Amino acid sequence: MKIDRHGKGKVLAVEEIQLLFSEGLKTLRDRCLFGVCLYTAARINEACTLRRVDVFDKKRQVRPELIIRKRNTKGKLDTRCIPVGEDLQALLTEYSPPLHQYWLFPGRHNKSHINPMSASRILRIAFEDIEIEGASTHSLRRTALTTMHNNRVPLRIIQRVSGHRSLATLEEYLAVSDDQVKGAISSLSQISYVNKLGTSKK
């Protein structure tokens, strides 16, 4: 969890996500921007630098897949095509920028895309307004990746979504809960010798 902007951004609970999108983020653009981060596990720079054509076709319809271009990824790795789920599609359809708009999320005066630092500040203020501590832009990405992992999505598939260079780097992003640790220890009961010894002595 982040304290004074140090450490990893916390993984958000469902209730915190609902609060963020219903009360914390004030504009449709902001909800859409951070919806992209949450529902595609995109880094903040990747979301900010999306072009309209990366998400919408010429008929202003949301594409089945969102394109994160190689030049905007960390380390300039491969271009990623991420399927657009129902929740994100609903946000994007409502947002629906005009055809002449180049950037999906333009900055001031529409001259360029929104600055990632400005986007981070918007999210930080939103978290402060709804009194969620220890969260950052990384929280949305970590929440997405951890949710997939907890739902038993194979790491190789998660890596394809996240764009991490290695599985080791990806694993550092994944949160482990106390309940999961307890569950891991409880699973050792399958190899218990205590009850078996007690039974054999009778």
C-alpha positions as CSV (number, residue, x, y, z in Angstrom):
1,M,0.0,0.0,0.0
2,K,1.3,3.5,-0.8
3,I,2.0,5.8,2.1
4,D,3.2,9.4,1.2
5,R,3.5,8.2,-2.4
6,H,5.9,5.3,-1.5
7,G,5.2,1.6,-1.9
8,K,2.8,-0.2,-4.2
9,G,-0.7,1.1,-4.9
10,K,-3.3,-1.0,-2.9
11,V,-5.6,-3.5,-4.6
12,L,-9.1,-2.1,-4.5
13,A,-12.2,-3.9,-3.1
14,V,-15.3,-4.0,-5.2
15,E,-17.0,-1.4,-2.9
16,E,-14.1,1.0,-3.3
17,I,-14.2,0.6,-7.1
18,Q,-18.0,1.4,-7.0
19,L,-17.4,4.4,-4.8
20,L,-14.6,5.7,-7.0
21,F,-16.7,5.6,-10.2
22,S,-19.9,6.8,-8.7
23,E,-18.6,9.6,-6.4
24,G,-14.8,10.1,-6.8
25,L,-14.5,10.7,-10.5
26,K,-16.5,13.7,-11.5
27,T,-16.6,13.7,-15.3
28,L,-17.4,11.1,-17.9
29,R,-14.0,11.6,-19.5
30,D,-12.3,10.7,-16.2
31,R,-14.5,7.7,-15.6
32,C,-13.7,6.5,-19.1
33,L,-10.0,7.1,-18.8
34,F,-9.6,5.2,-15.6
35,G,-12.1,2.6,-16.8
36,V,-9.6,1.8,-19.5
37,C,-6.9,1.4,-16.8
38,L,-9.1,-0.9,-14.8
39,Y,-10.8,-3.0,-17.5
40,T,-7.7,-3.5,-19.7
41,A,-5.0,-3.4,-17.0
42,A,-3.3,-0.6,-19.0
43,R,-0.6,1.6,-17.5
44,I,-1.6,5.3,-17.1
45,N,0.7,6.4,-19.9
46,E,-0.8,3.7,-22.2
47,A,-4.3,4.9,-21.5
48,C,-3.5,8.6,-21.8
49,T,-1.8,8.1,-25.2
50,L,-4.7,6.2,-26.9
51,R,-5.9,7.6,-30.2
52,R,-9.6,7.6,-31.0
53,V,-9.0,5.2,-33.9
54,D,-7.4,2.7,-31.4
55,V,-10.8,2.3,-29.8
56,F,-13.5,3.5,-32.3
57,D,-14.1,2.7,-35.9
58,K,-15.2,5.1,-38.6
59,K,-18.8,4.7,-37.6
60,R,-18.0,5.7,-34.0
61,Q,-18.6,2.2,-32.8
62,V,-16.4,0.7,-30.1
63,R,-14.0,-1.8,-31.6
64,P,-14.1,-5.4,-30.2
65,E,-10.4,-4.9,-29.2
66,L,-8.6,-1.9,-27.9
67,I,-5.1,-1.3,-29.4
68,I,-2.2,-0.3,-27.2
69,R,0.6,0.6,-29.6
70,K,4.2,-0.5,-29.1
71,R,5.7,3.0,-29.0
72,N,3.5,3.8,-26.0
73,T,4.3,0.7,-23.9
74,K,6.8,0.6,-21.2
75,G,10.1,-0.6,-22.7
76,K,8.6,-0.3,-26.2
77,L,7.6,-4.0,-26.2
78,D,4.9,-5.4,-28.5
79,T,1.6,-3.8,-29.5
80,R,-1.2,-5.3,-27.5
81,C,-4.8,-5.9,-28.5
82,I,-7.1,-6.1,-25.5
83,P,-10.7,-7.3,-25.8
84,V,-13.2,-4.7,-24.7
85,G,-15.6,-6.1,-22.0
86,E,-19.1,-5.0,-21.4
87,D,-18.4,-2.6,-18.6
88,L,-15.7,-0.7,-20.6
89,Q,-17.8,-0.8,-23.7
90,A,-20.7,0.9,-21.9
91,L,-18.4,3.7,-20.7
92,L,-16.8,4.1,-24.1
93,T,-20.2,4.2,-25.9
94,E,-21.4,6.9,-23.6
95,Y,-18.2,8.9,-24.1
96,S,-18.1,8.5,-27.9
97,P,-15.7,11.3,-29.0
98,P,-16.3,13.1,-32.4
99,L,-14.7,11.7,-35.5
100,H,-12.4,14.8,-35.9
101,Q,-10.8,14.2,-32.4
102,Y,-7.4,12.7,-32.7
103,W,-6.7,11.7,-29.1
104,L,-9.1,9.6,-27.2
105,F,-8.4,11.7,-24.1
106,P,-7.2,15.2,-25.2
107,G,-5.4,17.6,-23.0
108,R,-5.9,21.3,-22.7
109,H,-6.9,23.0,-26.0
110,N,-6.9,19.6,-27.7
111,K,-3.3,20.0,-28.8
112,S,-2.1,16.7,-27.4
113,H,-3.3,13.9,-25.2
114,I,-3.9,14.4,-21.5
115,N,-0.6,14.5,-19.5
116,P,-0.2,11.3,-17.4
117,M,0.9,13.4,-14.5
118,S,-2.3,15.4,-14.7
119,A,-4.3,12.2,-14.9
120,S,-2.5,10.9,-11.8
121,R,-3.4,14.1,-10.0
122,I,-7.1,13.7,-10.9
123,L,-7.1,10.2,-9.6
124,R,-5.3,11.1,-6.4
125,I,-7.8,13.9,-5.7
126,A,-10.7,11.4,-6.3
127,F,-9.2,8.9,-3.8
128,E,-8.8,11.7,-1.3
129,D,-12.4,12.9,-1.8
130,I,-13.8,9.4,-1.0
131,E,-11.2,8.8,1.7
132,I,-9.4,5.8,0.3
133,E,-5.8,5.7,1.5
134,G,-2.8,4.0,-0.1
135,A,-4.2,4.0,-3.7
136,S,-2.7,5.3,-6.9
137,T,-2.9,4.9,-10.6
138,H,-1.1,1.6,-10.1
139,S,-4.0,0.4,-8.0
140,L,-6.3,0.0,-11.0
141,R,-3.7,-2.1,-12.9
142,R,-2.9,-4.2,-9.8
143,T,-6.6,-4.7,-9.1
144,A,-7.2,-5.9,-12.6
145,L,-4.3,-8.3,-12.7
146,T,-4.9,-9.6,-9.2
147,T,-8.6,-10.2,-10.0
148,M,-7.6,-12.3,-13.0
149,H,-5.1,-14.2,-11.0
150,N,-7.6,-14.9,-8.2
151,N,-10.0,-16.2,-10.8
152,R,-7.3,-18.8,-11.9
153,V,-6.4,-17.1,-15.2
154,P,-3.0,-18.6,-16.2
155,L,-0.1,-16.3,-15.7
156,R,0.9,-16.5,-19.4
157,I,-2.5,-15.1,-20.4
158,I,-2.3,-12.4,-17.8
159,Q,1.1,-11.5,-19.0
160,R,-0.2,-11.1,-22.5
161,V,-2.8,-8.7,-21.2
162,S,-0.5,-6.8,-19.0
163,G,2.5,-6.5,-21.3
164,H,5.0,-7.4,-18.6
165,R,8.4,-8.5,-20.0
166,S,8.7,-11.5,-17.7
167,L,6.5,-13.6,-15.4
168,A,8.7,-12.7,-12.5
169,T,7.9,-9.0,-13.0
170,L,4.2,-9.8,-13.3
171,E,4.2,-11.8,-10.1
172,E,5.5,-8.7,-8.2
173,Y,2.3,-6.9,-9.2
174,L,0.0,-9.6,-7.8
175,A,-1.4,-9.1,-4.3
176,V,-1.7,-12.0,-1.9
177,S,-4.4,-11.8,0.8
178,D,-4.2,-13.1,4.4
179,D,-7.0,-15.5,3.5
180,Q,-5.0,-16.9,0.7
181,V,-2.1,-17.5,3.0
182,K,-4.4,-19.2,5.5
183,G,-5.8,-21.3,2.7
184,A,-2.4,-22.3,1.6
185,I,-1.6,-23.6,5.1
186,S,-5.0,-25.3,5.4
187,S,-4.3,-27.2,2.2
188,L,-1.5,-29.0,4.0
189,S,-4.1,-30.9,6.0
190,Q,-4.2,-33.2,2.9
191,I,-0.8,-34.5,3.9
192,S,-1.4,-34.7,7.6
193,Y,0.2,-37.7,9.3
194,V,-1.2,-36.9,12.8
195,N,-4.7,-38.3,12.3
196,K,-3.3,-41.3,10.3
197,L,-0.9,-42.1,13.2
198,G,-3.8,-41.9,15.7
199,T,-5.9,-44.2,13.6
200,S,-3.2,-46.8,13.1
201,K,-2.6,-47.1,16.8
202,K,-6.2,-48.1,17.5
